[in-house]
Amino acid sequence: MIPFSGLDWAVLGLFFLILLGVVVWSFMEKEKDTTDYFLAGRNAGWLVIGASIFASNIGSEHLVGLSGAGAQTGMAMAHWELQSWIIIILGWVFAPFYWSAKVYTMPEYLERRYSSSSRTFLSFISLISYVLTKVSVTVYAGGVVLKTVLGIDSLWGIDFFWIAAMGLVLVTGLYTVAGGMKAILVTSVIQTPILILGSLVILFVGMDKVGGMEELERINAERMSLMRPLDDPEFPWLGVIGGSIIIGLWYWCTDQYIVQRVLTAKGIQAARRGTIFAGYLKLLPVFIFLFPGMIAYALHEQGQINLASADQAFATLVTELLPSGIKGIVIGGLIAALMSSLASLFNSSATLFTIDFYKKYKPQSSEQHLVKVGRYATVAVVALGILWIPIMQSIADVLYEYLQLVQSLIAPGIAAVFLLGVFSRKITPAAGITGLVAGFVIGMTRLVLTIFEDSLPEGSIWMGMVELNWLYFCSVLFIAIVLLVIGVSFFTRQASDEQVAGLTYGSISKEQRAEIKAGIDKWDIIHTVIILGITAFIYVRFW
């Protein structure tokens, strides 16, 4: 193990000085209204949008979970990282609706398309899921990673895990509360290249240490395939294709956490080009996070390193392989990813609470007051995330699969309601809320039954519900909700033409169509084709 040197600390110190400068600048920049605080004044360009989408996406589930998945199951989880084409769908299909409707949140879009109850229900689901999964998991994994890579067991008699986790939350919370979305976008531009550079260093050093790609594939021979047999107990190829696409459509195209970056755009063209740039960046995680996990497994098999657990793969490579100075850069990248992911979660949660709950029930509130409420809401989310950290220790060994499992239960209902609502004006308000509630209730029922699996009677419908592969369950639930929503629409009243105007493909105006077409040029199409081509090549290469 190479010790953490003074040069490494100097590199980390420089990183935090730059971050401090952003915090000071953000605090000096006074937000005029909620648009300025939550959406950076709707004036962001494609570069910061794309960088923010990528930096927000890369969190603990990649630094800890995805590398761990690579060490444990090889390429099986790569499907979730080969979703650049879904990000492009966000830019080409969904973003024009969201942006032209001038909404702040995804629940707000549902209210315009369906009903007020749809908005409230989705806001509630989103807030609960952010606090109990994304925020707390990111903080927990951040503490684990920093404790491992810095090699500090305790400080001042306190377990360093808690010092690292609390420090991560407090520093991130500071610049999120101070600067809102503007600070997040600026720091994302700084953090993204650091993250990519650090991860590439790990990839190349690790690949050289293991003996090259040929040796890596030899050791991981049985785990290099993307497509597993239909009877595979964990990742049958049909379930993976269906489940990963459903989760991807929900996450990339309908979740506030990601879509809020697109809503900051200064125009539809900037929004679309931001997603194209993010699509290029999203091609990297398989190679800079999952491949290092397989490298760690190979080095362990060769006896070059001791891999205590799969989720320690990335951190172990950092501590064992990197020279002084470089280690500081990589750890800066790790911290950058964790902080960017947390900051996005804090801001999205505050936006949901302020716009979808507080403003809805206190519409007379001034813009300045709503910005203050947004800051208070961010502090509350930070506190709740900290309080939930101890619970996360029980899921540490299955972090990435745990998150995908929970998402597979949340995604089907929301994805079905959004997709049908955008593509068909015939889907009714009653059908929208019915689909949301049914999807959530069925999904949470499966989650609760899983917890009490040992006490379920053999051969019962409840046991069958739990034993069905989680990816197949996701696909079946999505199909069931689609059929339910369509069925309910046949017997309930449609929304008026005025309500759905501009919110579905069948109701957009000539002016909207002209605005969408005006922003398209040949380079948008060329870059889209390139991304699709690269994705197809990766699938063919590792089929």
HELIX and SHEET records of a PDB file:
HELIX    1   1 GLY A    6  MET A   28  1                                  23    
HELIX    2   2 THR A   34  LEU A   39  1                                   6    
HELIX    3   3 ALA A   40  ARG A   42  5                                   3    
HELIX    4   4 TRP A   46  ASN A   57  1                                  12    
HELIX    5   5 SER A   60  SER A   60  1                                   1    
HELIX    6   6 GLU A   61  LEU A   66  3                                   6    
HELIX    7   7 SER A   67  THR A   73  1                                   7    
HELIX    8   8 ALA A   76  GLU A   81  5                                   6    
HELIX    9   9 SER A   84  ILE A   89  1                                   6    
HELIX   10  10 LEU A   90  PHE A   94  3                                   5    
HELIX   11  11 ALA A   95  SER A  100  1                                   6    
HELIX   12  12 MET A  106  ARG A  113  1                                   8    
HELIX   13  13 SER A  116  SER A  129  1                                  14    
HELIX   14  14 TYR A  130  VAL A  135  3                                   6    
HELIX   15  15 SER A  136  LEU A  150  1                                  15    
HELIX   16  16 PHE A  160  VAL A  210  1                                  51    
HELIX   17  17 MET A  213  ILE A  219  1                                   7    
HELIX   18  18 ALA A  221  ARG A  223  5                                   3    
HELIX   19  19 TRP A  237  CYS A  253  1                                  17    
HELIX   20  20 GLN A  256  LEU A  263  1                                   8    
HELIX   21  21 ILE A  268  LEU A  281  1                                  14    
HELIX   22  22 PRO A  285  PRO A  285  1                                   1    
HELIX   23  23 VAL A  286  LEU A  290  3                                   5    
HELIX   24  24 PHE A  291  GLN A  302  1                                  12    
HELIX   25  25 ALA A  310  GLN A  312  5                                   3    
HELIX   26  26 ALA A  313  LEU A  321  1                                   9    
HELIX   27  27 ILE A  326  THR A  351  1                                  26    
HELIX   28  28 LEU A  352  TYR A  358  3                                   7    
HELIX   29  29 LYS A  359  TYR A  361  1                                   3    
HELIX   30  30 GLU A  367  MET A  392  1                                  26    
HELIX   31  31 GLN A  393  VAL A  398  5                                   6    
HELIX   32  32 LEU A  399  PHE A  423  1                                  25    
HELIX   33  33 PRO A  429  ILE A  451  1                                  23    
HELIX   34  34 GLU A  453  SER A  455  5                                   3    
HELIX   35  35 ILE A  461  GLU A  467  1                                   7    
HELIX   36  36 TRP A  470  PHE A  491  1                                  22    
HELIX   37  37 ASP A  497  VAL A  500  1                                   4    
HELIX   38  38 LYS A  510  ALA A  518  1                                   9    
HELIX   39  39 LYS A  522  ARG A  541  1                                  20    
SHEET    1   A 2 SER A 154  LEU A 155  0                                        
SHEET    2   A 2 ILE A 158  ASP A 159 -1                                        
END                                                                             
